[in-house]
């Protein structure tokens, strides 16, 4: 089952232990497969500064990231609705970042009201080629 949360653009915050970078993103969706729900997003930097930040993260395999967060009412309401009606159908949560390759992270979700979500990284899996 796939649920599109936002087809358009939004900003995603890449949080490190002591700092963060904001990078443009698009095409947020949820996929439920084999009792694992995956939050999928494509990074789309909007300027050279964001591209530099995203490229630096990619060079390190996104290993310095401790969490991802975003502030978007459409994504928040879609995610909240999905959780409400499907929470008994999954046991694990992942984040998949598409930026040249697909990077997958085991995560935990923290709801930060009214419409902000933080995805805490627990484990980084090897990247997959698109």
PyMOL commands that set and color helices and strands:
alter all, ss='L'
color gray80, all
select helices_A, chain A and resi 48-59+73-89
alter helices_A, ss='H'
color red, helices_A
select strands_A, chain A and resi 2-15+20-33+36-43+67-71+92-98+101-112+116-129
alter strands_A, ss='S'
color yellow, strands_A
deselect
rebuild
show_as cartoon
